[in-house]
């Protein structure tokens, strides 16, 4: 049964042997009790409705995926023990039960106002993705290091003043979000995440980064904007697969020469810093360089074959010769 975004205001009749129900993005306000008797149901999608409560679904032994994002639920749903995917993002569930479902592999409970995650949830060693973003969490326990099957972890938009070194014990591959917290430093142990491809540490209070950053050799994208960084560690040159580096809104006065070793870097965002000069050599494959609102007076004699260069709100001395060559090859230069 698939009827997403169909304007439904009431639950339709369903056959007893239905296996998938997708009624997302409708105007449903309740789920009838008869749904709890659909013994063959494997996946139930009710995202984007106006549900405030659910019947007891714990008897649906075939149910493996339950999607409830963007509703008005205040209580955690009663789920069957075999449930593998539970998505509750953007509801009003203020607390989690003491005993989680033992089979969970994918859990999203972001944007619910959670202040605490009970201890047994950190023992769900089968978890592969965990979204706790946009809550009010103030700490993450060391037990997080036991979630060794995690590929994705989102802790962004909370109130974390620190994260445990045990994050480095994870085997993350896809992403780690720690944005919009209260972090003043990150543990050197993060350098052990040498399979992680995306790291977001934006909008914190970081003043420095550990030298171990350069050991995160699988990183493709690194976002650090909105911090208080005054320099980058020279080890940044070890990020040989990095394609995007976002440093807007820090307090950088210079870049390490090792930045030139980022052989795959395409995008470098340095706007809103305090740079007075650039290294003589920049990454060779760079195509977009944003230097807005720095304190540059000069440019290196050679720049990569850029597609876009933004120099607005600097005070360059005259017209650097290097710009003419970029214009001739079609680079968009904003001054």
Secondary structure, 3 states (H helix, E strand, C coil): CECCCCCCCCCCCCCCCCCEEECCCCCCCCCCHHHHHCCCCCEEECCCCCCCCCCCCCCCCCCCEEECCCCCCCCCCCCCCCCCEEECCCCCCCCCCCCCCCCCCEEECCCCCCCCCCHHHHHCCCCCEEECCCCCCCCCCHHHHHCCCCCEEECCCCCCCCCCHHHHHCCCCCEEECCCCCCCCCCHHHHHCCCCCEEECCCCCCCCCCHHHHHCCCCCEEECCCCCCCCCCHHHHHCCCCCEEECCCCCCCCCCHHHHHCCCCCEEECCCCCCCCCCCCCCCCCCEEECCCCCCCCCCCCCCCCCEEECCCCCCCCCCHHHHHHHHCCCEEEC
